[in-house]
Amino acid sequence: MEKIEFQASNIKCGGCVSNIEKGLKDLPGISEIKTDIATNIVTIEGENPDKDVIEKKLSELGYPVVN
């Protein structure tokens, strides 16, 4: 099981958390998603999740990753 954290932007409310979790849940390799509104950190757990695919999807959803 691998754990990856992304610092995303624009996470402001529970609706944002819901959008992120719904948007990422079907990506390959992801088994758990946790989003922290206070820190804007999205934590992904799974088997070999693809970081680039996740970053692209977060951006498409309106929550671009801060590098």
C-alpha positions as CSV (number, residue, x, y, z in Angstrom):
1,M,0.0,0.0,0.0
2,E,1.4,3.4,-1.1
3,K,0.5,6.7,0.5
4,I,0.8,10.0,-1.5
5,E,0.0,13.5,-0.4
6,F,-0.8,16.4,-2.8
7,Q,-1.0,20.1,-1.8
8,A,-4.0,21.3,-3.8
9,S,-5.5,24.7,-4.1
10,N,-9.1,26.0,-3.9
11,I,-10.3,23.5,-1.4
12,K,-12.8,25.6,0.6
13,C,-15.7,23.5,1.8
14,G,-17.3,20.1,2.1
15,G,-18.6,20.4,-1.4
16,C,-15.0,20.6,-2.6
17,V,-14.1,17.5,-0.6
18,S,-17.0,15.7,-2.1
19,N,-16.1,16.8,-5.7
20,I,-12.5,15.6,-5.2
21,E,-13.4,12.3,-3.7
22,K,-16.0,11.6,-6.4
23,G,-13.7,12.7,-9.1
24,L,-10.7,10.5,-8.0
25,K,-12.4,7.4,-6.7
26,D,-12.5,5.5,-10.0
27,L,-8.9,6.2,-11.0
28,P,-6.8,3.0,-11.1
29,G,-4.8,2.0,-8.0
30,I,-6.7,4.2,-5.5
31,S,-8.3,2.6,-2.5
32,E,-8.7,5.5,-0.1
33,I,-8.9,9.3,-0.4
34,K,-8.8,11.8,2.4
35,T,-9.1,15.6,1.9
36,D,-8.2,18.1,4.6
37,I,-9.9,21.5,4.1
38,A,-7.7,23.2,6.7
39,T,-4.4,22.2,5.0
40,N,-5.6,21.7,1.4
41,I,-3.9,18.3,1.5
42,V,-5.3,15.4,-0.5
43,T,-4.0,12.0,0.8
44,I,-4.3,9.1,-1.5
45,E,-3.7,5.5,-0.5
46,G,-3.6,2.5,-2.9
47,E,-1.6,0.1,-5.0
48,N,0.7,2.0,-7.3
49,P,-1.5,5.0,-7.9
50,D,-0.3,7.1,-10.8
51,K,0.8,10.5,-9.5
52,D,0.6,12.2,-12.9
53,V,-2.9,11.0,-13.6
54,I,-4.1,12.1,-10.1
55,E,-2.5,15.6,-10.5
56,K,-4.1,16.0,-13.9
57,K,-7.5,15.0,-12.6
58,L,-7.3,17.3,-9.6
59,S,-6.5,20.2,-12.0
60,E,-9.4,19.2,-14.3
61,L,-11.7,19.3,-11.2
62,G,-10.5,22.8,-10.4
63,Y,-8.1,22.0,-7.6
64,P,-4.6,22.3,-9.2
65,V,-1.6,20.9,-7.3
66,V,0.8,23.4,-5.8
67,N,4.3,22.3,-6.5
